[in-house]
Amino acid sequence: MSATSSGASAHGQRPALRDIGVALSGTAADSAAVDAAIQLARWYGAHLHLLSAVLMPAPLANPWALVPDPGFCDVYDDLREAARIDAASWRKRLVAANVAGEVVLLESLAEPAQRMAAAARCADLVLMAMPYRSPMDTAVVHAHFSGLLFGTAAPVLAVPPALPVTLPPHRAVVAWSDTPEAARALHAALPLLRDAESVDVLRIDGPPDDDGAADRLLRHLTRHAVTARHIRVASGEGTVSEAIIDHARRHGAGLIVAGGYGHGRFREWALGGVTRELFLDATVPVLFAH
């Protein structure tokens, strides 16, 4: 695939993505998310917003006032300077890639994910990197992911940190179920699905399509210029997420689309679920919507 000079899609339609956010977690995986966002910005002619949350230390409090200790101001200034240096490096990367964009520093005394979510509410899509497997990285990245998914109206595209990614994808898999989350994810992904060569609407362990719902869904996608087919598979002895990931791998898909936290985020993260497992185990980008 190659972008046209006007940023139009392969079907000649007006670009659907104008503003793309990138949630920087401050981990080594951020580079993968920025690389993927640059691909999309070139294809759609979009503007990038790199969002960098800076957690600042809070001064000590007593009954009368906030009282900084002697070294507080120095620590505060050092963190700000480090954030400015990091932001300058990201700006150079955008310039070198010849894409329009900006780096937004979001200072926060607590809950930086909430500030990032608020800053991303005007984005059509927000990208972030999946975590490396260190517990600290996973905790930080998941806090950003959860905050964005619940705090913005935008879908969140999670990108593997150490594997090559091609966006828009040549092939995509939609993990379909009859839920609002799955429907929102499908509609949020339409700009990317429209530019894919083929799309599998995948139903795991679903009932027979006696009421024609699958046919209606395929007709809907056809009206959106999406080439799709409906596939039902059994998870067997594995999990639903394993079946989705395996299907994507075997059919060369470069994108998975899934509803996020259909059973509640605490239950999914603490006890395991499709959202958690796709976020940690998928080897291709996953677009989530809630």
N, C-alpha and C positions, 0 to 999 in steps of 0.2 A: 504494500500500500504506500501511496505517497500523497501528501496533502496538495491540494490545489493552491494556487497563489492567493485566492480569495478566502481560503479556509473553509470552503464548502465541502460537504460530505460527498462520498462516492456516488450517491444517488442524485446529486445536484440540488439537494434541499438546503435551506438556510441552516447554518450551524445552530445547534440547540444548546451548546455549552458556551457561555460568554465569560463567566467568572468561575474560576476553579481555585479552591482553597487547598493548601497543603498544611496539615497539622504537624509541626516539627516537635518531636518528643525529646530532643537533645541526646538521642542515642545514635549509635553508628548506623542504624538502619535508615535514618532519615534520607540518606543519599538515594536510596532506591525509590522512595516516594517522590522525590524531586525529579529524578530521571523520568519516571512514568508521567508525571504532570507535564513535563516539558514536551513529551510526545503528544499528549492530548492538546496542549496549547497550540502546537504547530498545526495539528490536524484541523482543529475547530477555529483557529484564530482567536483563542481565548486569552483573557488576562489572568495572570497567576497572582495569588495572594499567599505568601509564605508566612504562616502564623507561628511565632515563637513565644512560648509562655516562659516568663522569667519569674521563678518563685523567689521572692525577696524575704529576708528575715524580718520578723516583727520585733520591735523594741519591747523590752520588759515593761510590764504594767504594775503600777501600785494604786492604792485607792484614790490618788490625786491626779495622776497623769501618766502618760507614756514616757518612760525614762530610758533613753538609750545608754548602754554601757559605753565605756571609753572607746572600745574598738568597733562599735556598731557602724558608725559612719564610714569607716575605712572598708569594712566588709561590704556595705551597700554600694559604695563607689566601685569596688573591685568587680562585683557582680554585674553592675551596669556596663562597665568597660568591656568585660568579657563578652557580654551579650552584643554590644555594638560591634566588636571585632568579628564575632560569628556572623552577624547580620551582613556586614560588609562583604564577607566571603561568599555568602549566598547571593548577594546582589551581583557580584562579579560573575557568578555562574550563570545567572539569568542573562546577563549581557552577552557572555560568550555563546550562549545558546540562541541568541537573537530572538528572544521572546519577551513580550511585555509583562512586567510584573513588579512586585514590591515585596519588601520584607516588613512585617508588622510586629513590633516588640510589644508584648502584653505583660506588663509588670503586675504581680499579684502577691498579696500577703498570705493568701490561702485559696485553695480550690482553683488552681490555674485552669483546669479543664473547663470550668464554667465561663471564664473569660474568653477562652478559645472558642467555645460553642457560640457565645454571643457575637464574636467577631466573624463567625462563619455563616451567619444567617442569611447573608446576601449571596452566598455561593450557590452555583447550580450543582456542584459536586465537590466533595472534600476527600482528598487523598491522605492516607497515612500509611506508614510501614507497619507490617506485622512485627512482633517482637522477636529478637533473638531469644534463646532459651534461658538466659540468666534470670533468676527470680526478680531482680530489681528492674530489669528492662521490661519484663512481662507486666509487673505491677504498674509501672509508669505508663506504658503504652495502653494497657487496658483501661486505665482511668481516663485517658484522652478519648479512647474509642467510645466508651460508655457515655461520657459527657457529650460528645458530638452527636451520637446516634439519638440520644434523648433530648438534647438541647438545641438542635437545629432542625429545620425542615428538609435539609439536604441529605441525599444518600451519602454513605461513606464507602469509599473504595479502599480496601486494605490490600497492600502490595507486599509480596514476599520480599524479604530483605536481601537475599543472596542469590537470586535466580534471574535470568534475563526475562524481560517482559516486553511484549509488543502490544501497543494500544493505538487505536481501537483493535480489538481482537479479530482474528480471521474466523474463529469459531467460538461459540459461547454456549453455556449450559445454564438454563433457568431451573432452579430447584423449586418446583411448583407444588403448592398445597392450597386448599381452599381456605385461605386465611387472609385477613386484611394486610398483614405484614408482607406476605408473598406478593399480593397484588400491587402494593406500593413499590416494592422492589422492582417488579417487572416494569411498571410504568416509569419509574425513575431511570431505569436502564435503557429505555427506548433509543436515546441518541446513539449509544454504543451498539445496541443490537441491530439498529438500522444499517450500520456500517460494517456489520459482520457478514461473512459469506453464507454462514449457516448457523442456526440456533436450535438446540435441543431443549424442548420443554419437558423436563424430567420429573416424573412422579414416582416416588419411592413407596412401595407397599400400599399404593392407593387402591380404592375400590374400582370395579369396572366402570367405564364411562357410559353408564346407562342413560343419562339425561342429556348427552351431547355437549357437556360443558367443554370438553377438550376441543371439539370442532369449533365451538363459538370462540374460544380463546385463539385458535389458529387463524380464524377469519379476521379477528380483531388485529392480530399481528400483521396479517397480510395487508390490511388497510393502512398500516403504518410502514409499509415497504420492508417488513421483516420476513425473511425466508426461514420458516420454522417447521419443525415436525414434533409430534407428541410421542413420548416414549415412557412406558411403564416398566419398572424393574423391581425386583425383590431385593431387600437388603440381606436376606439369608441370615447367616450367623453374625454378620458384622453390624455396625451402626449405620444410621441413615447418612451421617456425614461421610463415612468411609465409602458408601455406595456412590455418593455424589462425586467425591474426589476421584474414585476409581473410574467412573464414567468419563469424567473430564480428561483424565490421563489417557485412557484408551482411545478417545476420539479426537485427541489433539486440541482440546479447547483451551483458549487463552483467557477465559473469564468465566467465573461462576456468579450467578445472581441469586440472592437468597434474602428472605425476610429475616429481620434481626430480633432476637429475644421474644419469640412467640409465647414462651411460658414464663416470662419474667426474668429480668437480668440477674437477680440474686440466685434464683434456682439454677439458671443455665450456667452461671459461672462457678458456683459452689459445688453443684452436683454433676455438672456436665450436661451438654446439650449440643444441638446442631450448630448454633451460633458460636459457642466456645470452641468447638472442635474444628470448625472451618477456619476460625480466626487463628488458631494455633497451628493447624496441620496442613492447610491447603498449600499447594505448590504453584498456584496461579492466582492472580488478583481475584478478590471476592467483593462484589458490590452488595452492601447491606442497606436495608431501609427498614424503618420501624413505623 
